Amino acid sequence: MPRNARQQVPLKTREEAAAMRHSGALLARVFAMLDDFVRPGVSTMAINDRVEDFIVNELQARPASKGQYGYAYVLNSSVNEVVCHGVPDARQVLGASDIVNLDITLEKNGFISDSSKMYLMPDANPAAKALVQTCYQALWRGIDQVRPGARLGDIGHAIDSFARAKGYAVVEDYCGHGIGREMHEEPQVLHFGRPGTGLQLRPGMCFTIEPMLNQGSARTRLLKDGWTVVTRDKKLSAQWEHTLLVTETGCEVLTLRAEEDPRLLLGSQATHKS
């Protein structure tokens, strides 16, 4: 991180934080809608189209990914060995044992939120379930480090050390990012690192944490479509993501979903959360 990185990271004002909070709450509603829609027999393109209709017509918001960097769809659908950036396809129909990550962005009143969730099909095997659950726990280990005065290395170390202790590899090719008026702002948020190193967190910083864990090697490969990233060894990969705001006393998970309770996920360490 360059010496002037602190000046490069935008700090959200109270009004901007409120706008980010609203955008995040709307995005949480998208996943709530999908909980009853994502199932075996549904194509990833049908999921894409349902999300676009819901964001535009129900939420009166904008799917921020559509058109970003020339991308034609409103979400990424990453199935099984796809690490990230999977492209929706009408020919790709979810099977009874698949796992799929849906990564969705939403812009409302000029501010963007970003989140992803894993969906397990009913016949997913125990190893797949364990990977998905460990990745989710790793995300929350990272979130638990976010507070004023902490450093980005604390987040990465918490995620990486937890995942490795469980026998999984953390993908190092892709990372979290600052977010606000732009989808990608400073800082970059790595999912590995050394505690006590990296940018020091300050109230008003807003960024995503989005770890990707692989069953086998951390090595990835970009497919010819220029978007889809897969594991080189074809083993399963999982990812979860939330958008966070650093507050005066801890952090706020702006894309928190109704079924999530930080007090249960973090136990006694949740006291610094706002």
RONUMAR-304902 format. One record per residue (C-alpha): x, y, z; residue in one letter. Coordinates in nm, 3 decimals. Example, Ala and Ser with C-alpha at 12.3 -4.5 7.8 and 13.67 -1.06 7.14 Angstrom:
<pts>
PT       c1       c2       c3  residu
PT    1.230   -0.450    0.780       a
PT    1.367   -0.106    0.714       s
</pts>
This chain:
<pts>
PT       c1       c2       c3  residu
PT    0.000    0.000    0.000       m
PT    0.153    0.339   -0.096       p
PT    0.237    0.592    0.171       r
PT   -0.050    0.819    0.064       n
PT   -0.310    0.541    0.061       a
PT   -0.489    0.698    0.358       r
PT   -0.562    1.008    0.151       q
PT   -0.681    0.796   -0.142       q
PT   -0.952    0.616    0.057       v
PT   -1.277    0.818    0.054       p
PT   -1.453    0.856    0.388       l
PT   -1.831    0.853    0.376       k
PT   -2.015    1.147    0.531       t
PT   -2.320    1.083    0.750       r
PT   -2.544    1.149    0.449       e
PT   -2.341    0.923    0.223       e
PT   -2.339    0.647    0.485       a
PT   -2.718    0.671    0.505       a
PT   -2.740    0.633    0.126       a
PT   -2.507    0.332    0.139       m
PT   -2.718    0.183    0.416       r
PT   -3.032    0.218    0.204       h
PT   -2.864    0.062   -0.100       s
PT   -2.741   -0.228    0.112       g
PT   -3.083   -0.290    0.262       a
PT   -3.235   -0.308   -0.086       l
PT   -2.972   -0.557   -0.196       l
PT   -3.052   -0.775    0.105       a
PT   -3.410   -0.785   -0.022       r
PT   -3.289   -0.922   -0.355       v
PT   -3.138   -1.225   -0.181       f
PT   -3.450   -1.273    0.028       a
PT   -3.647   -1.293   -0.295       m
PT   -3.399   -1.542   -0.442       l
PT   -3.424   -1.778   -0.147       d
PT   -3.750   -1.914   -0.287       d
PT   -3.641   -1.895   -0.651       f
PT   -3.301   -2.065   -0.667       v
PT   -3.352   -2.440   -0.694       r
PT   -3.263   -2.736   -0.916       p
PT   -3.399   -2.702   -1.268       g
PT   -3.361   -2.322   -1.280       v
PT   -3.106   -2.181   -1.524       s
PT   -2.852   -1.920   -1.423       t
PT   -2.995   -1.693   -1.694       m
PT   -3.343   -1.724   -1.543       a
PT   -3.194   -1.616   -1.210       i
PT   -3.026   -1.321   -1.381       n
PT   -3.351   -1.213   -1.546       d
PT   -3.549   -1.247   -1.223       r
PT   -3.296   -1.034   -1.037       v
PT   -3.297   -0.765   -1.304       e
PT   -3.676   -0.745   -1.301       d
PT   -3.685   -0.727   -0.921       f
PT   -3.417   -0.458   -0.892       i
PT   -3.558   -0.240   -1.168       v
PT   -3.933   -0.279   -1.122       n
PT   -3.978   -0.370   -0.755       e
PT   -3.694   -0.170   -0.598       l
PT   -3.672    0.111   -0.858       q
PT   -3.294    0.075   -0.848       a
PT   -3.018    0.000   -1.099       r
PT   -2.828   -0.327   -1.140       p
PT   -2.480   -0.177   -1.111       a
PT   -2.293   -0.466   -1.274       s
PT   -2.480   -0.442   -1.604       k
PT   -2.263   -0.247   -1.843       g
PT   -1.973   -0.221   -1.597       q
PT   -1.650   -0.296   -1.788       y
PT   -1.870   -0.409   -2.077       g
PT   -2.040   -0.685   -1.876       y
PT   -2.384   -0.770   -2.019       a
PT   -2.560   -0.916   -1.713       y
PT   -2.679   -0.809   -1.368       v
PT   -2.501   -1.076   -1.165       l
PT   -2.227   -1.336   -1.160       n
PT   -2.337   -1.696   -1.120       s
PT   -2.045   -1.917   -1.017       s
PT   -2.130   -2.287   -1.006       v
PT   -1.918   -2.559   -0.844       n
PT   -1.555   -2.513   -0.959       e
PT   -1.613   -2.156   -1.077       v
PT   -1.431   -1.929   -0.833       v
PT   -1.589   -1.599   -0.940       c
PT   -1.730   -1.397   -1.230       h
PT   -1.937   -1.681   -1.375       g
PT   -2.155   -1.566   -1.664       v
PT   -2.530   -1.648   -1.665       p
PT   -2.632   -1.892   -1.937       d
PT   -2.975   -2.025   -2.034       a
PT   -2.812   -2.363   -2.101       r
PT   -2.668   -2.386   -1.750       q
PT   -2.940   -2.543   -1.538       v
PT   -2.873   -2.602   -1.170       l
PT   -2.847   -2.966   -1.075       g
PT   -2.960   -3.128   -0.751       a
PT   -2.606   -3.151   -0.610       s
PT   -2.465   -2.816   -0.728       d
PT   -2.343   -2.524   -0.524       i
PT   -2.369   -2.175   -0.670       v
PT   -2.252   -1.830   -0.569       n
PT   -2.467   -1.537   -0.676       l
PT   -2.278   -1.207   -0.671       d
PT   -2.503   -0.903   -0.714       i
PT   -2.456   -0.527   -0.711       t
PT   -2.720   -0.257   -0.680       l
PT   -2.710    0.122   -0.716       e
PT   -2.968    0.351   -0.559       k
PT   -2.944    0.731   -0.546       n
PT   -2.587    0.721   -0.669       g
PT   -2.446    0.470   -0.419       f
PT   -2.357    0.106   -0.485       i
PT   -2.377   -0.201   -0.260       s
PT   -2.221   -0.539   -0.336       d
PT   -2.288   -0.880   -0.181       s
PT   -2.281   -1.248   -0.264       s
PT   -2.438   -1.558   -0.118       k
PT   -2.385   -1.930   -0.164       m
PT   -2.682   -2.152   -0.245       y
PT   -2.660   -2.526   -0.179       l
PT   -2.883   -2.751   -0.382       m
PT   -3.062   -3.021   -0.176       p
PT   -2.831   -3.311   -0.270       d
PT   -2.500   -3.127   -0.229       a
PT   -2.252   -3.364   -0.065       n
PT   -2.110   -3.318    0.286       p
PT   -1.772   -3.197    0.156       a
PT   -1.940   -2.923   -0.045       a
PT   -2.148   -2.821    0.255       k
PT   -1.839   -2.806    0.474       a
PT   -1.658   -2.583    0.223       l
PT   -1.952   -2.343    0.199       v
PT   -1.994   -2.324    0.576       q
PT   -1.623   -2.270    0.639       t
PT   -1.612   -1.991    0.382       c
PT   -1.905   -1.822    0.553       y
PT   -1.736   -1.850    0.890       q
PT   -1.414   -1.712    0.740       a
PT   -1.604   -1.407    0.612       l
PT   -1.728   -1.336    0.962       w
PT   -1.383   -1.387    1.112       r
PT   -1.272   -1.107    0.882       g
PT   -1.571   -0.886    0.966       i
PT   -1.495   -0.928    1.335       d
PT   -1.163   -0.747    1.285       q
PT   -1.318   -0.431    1.141       v
PT   -1.299   -0.136    1.378       r
PT   -1.121    0.200    1.392       p
PT   -0.750    0.153    1.444       g
PT   -0.741   -0.202    1.308       a
PT   -0.542   -0.270    0.994       r
PT   -0.625   -0.443    0.669       l
PT   -0.370   -0.714    0.748       g
PT   -0.576   -0.807    1.054       d
PT   -0.871   -0.888    0.829       i
PT   -0.669   -1.094    0.584       g
PT   -0.488   -1.284    0.857       h
PT   -0.811   -1.373    1.037       a
PT   -0.962   -1.515    0.718       i
PT   -0.653   -1.697    0.594       d
PT   -0.551   -1.852    0.925       s
PT   -0.904   -1.981    0.990       f
PT   -0.942   -2.126    0.639       a
PT   -0.602   -2.293    0.637       r
PT   -0.665   -2.449    0.978       a
PT   -0.973   -2.610    0.823       k
PT   -0.774   -2.743    0.527       g
PT   -0.881   -2.497    0.258       y
PT   -0.684   -2.267    0.027       a
PT   -0.760   -1.895    0.010       v
PT   -0.763   -1.750   -0.342       v
PT   -0.511   -1.465   -0.361       e
PT   -0.581   -1.349   -0.717       d
PT   -0.898   -1.155   -0.626       y
PT   -0.982   -0.932   -0.332       c
PT   -1.238   -0.707   -0.168       g
PT   -1.251   -0.338   -0.247       h
PT   -1.368    0.003   -0.144       g
PT   -1.715    0.094   -0.268       i
PT   -1.947    0.392   -0.278       g
PT   -2.024    0.615   -0.575       r
PT   -1.801    0.378   -0.775       e
PT   -1.815    0.002   -0.763       m
PT   -1.441   -0.024   -0.712       h
PT   -1.271    0.233   -0.491       e
PT   -0.971    0.221   -0.259       e
PT   -0.869    0.027   -0.061       p
PT   -0.801   -0.322   -0.187       q
PT   -0.893   -0.573    0.083       v
PT   -0.683   -0.889    0.065       l
PT   -0.803   -1.210    0.225       h
PT   -0.457   -1.300    0.353       f
PT   -0.196   -1.095    0.534       g
PT   -0.003   -1.029    0.853       r
PT   -0.171   -0.882    1.158       p
PT   -0.074   -0.526    1.242       g
PT    0.017   -0.442    0.882       t
PT   -0.153   -0.251    0.603       g
PT   -0.383    0.048    0.595       l
PT   -0.527    0.159    0.930       q
PT   -0.907    0.169    0.934       l
PT   -1.093    0.492    1.004       r
PT   -1.463    0.569    1.057       p
PT   -1.634    0.635    0.725       g
PT   -1.438    0.382    0.524       m
PT   -1.662    0.154    0.322       c
PT   -1.545   -0.166    0.157       f
PT   -1.631   -0.527    0.078       t
PT   -1.489   -0.845    0.226       i
PT   -1.541   -1.139   -0.011       e
PT   -1.319   -1.442    0.057       p
PT   -1.296   -1.725   -0.195       m
PT   -1.198   -2.067   -0.056       l
PT   -1.097   -2.369   -0.264       n
PT   -1.110   -2.737   -0.173       q
PT   -0.774   -2.796   -0.336       g
PT   -0.512   -2.559   -0.469       s
PT   -0.555   -2.181   -0.460       a
PT   -0.450   -2.160   -0.825       r
PT   -0.709   -2.028   -1.070       t
PT   -0.754   -2.004   -1.446       r
PT   -0.943   -1.750   -1.659       l
PT   -1.160   -1.905   -1.929       l
PT   -1.170   -1.787   -2.289       k
PT   -1.486   -1.581   -2.231       d
PT   -1.265   -1.333   -2.048       g
PT   -1.480   -1.341   -1.733       w
PT   -1.518   -1.685   -1.579       t
PT   -1.249   -1.785   -1.328       v
PT   -1.221   -2.154   -1.234       v
PT   -1.004   -2.365   -1.007       t
PT   -0.713   -2.515   -1.198       r
PT   -0.766   -2.854   -1.034       d
PT   -1.144   -2.850   -1.098       k
PT   -1.222   -2.884   -0.729       k
PT   -1.502   -2.685   -0.568       l
PT   -1.479   -2.320   -0.470       s
PT   -1.701   -2.106   -0.248       a
PT   -1.738   -1.732   -0.186       q
PT   -1.941   -1.504    0.041       w
PT   -1.943   -1.123    0.044       e
PT   -2.074   -0.829    0.241       h
PT   -2.038   -0.450    0.216       t
PT   -1.917   -0.290    0.540       l
PT   -1.898    0.058    0.689       l
PT   -1.639    0.138    0.956       v
PT   -1.815    0.323    1.239       t
PT   -1.685    0.508    1.545       e
PT   -1.719    0.195    1.758       t
PT   -1.680   -0.098    1.517       g
PT   -1.849   -0.168    1.188       c
PT   -2.190   -0.199    1.029       e
PT   -2.271   -0.475    0.780       v
PT   -2.469   -0.275    0.526       l
PT   -2.587   -0.578    0.325       t
PT   -2.686   -0.787    0.629       l
PT   -2.968   -1.028    0.549       r
PT   -3.264   -1.102    0.772       a
PT   -3.144   -1.452    0.861       e
PT   -2.806   -1.328    0.984       e
PT   -2.742   -1.229    1.345       d
PT   -2.388   -1.099    1.415       p
PT   -2.433   -1.169    1.786       r
PT   -2.470   -1.539    1.713       l
PT   -2.211   -1.546    1.436       l
PT   -1.945   -1.369    1.640       l
PT   -2.039   -1.463    1.995       g
PT   -1.886   -1.252    2.270       s
PT   -1.659   -1.073    2.022       q
PT   -1.958   -0.893    1.872       a
PT   -1.964   -0.622    2.137       t
PT   -1.779   -0.370    1.922       h
PT   -2.031   -0.397    1.639       k
PT   -2.275   -0.110    1.596       s
</pts>
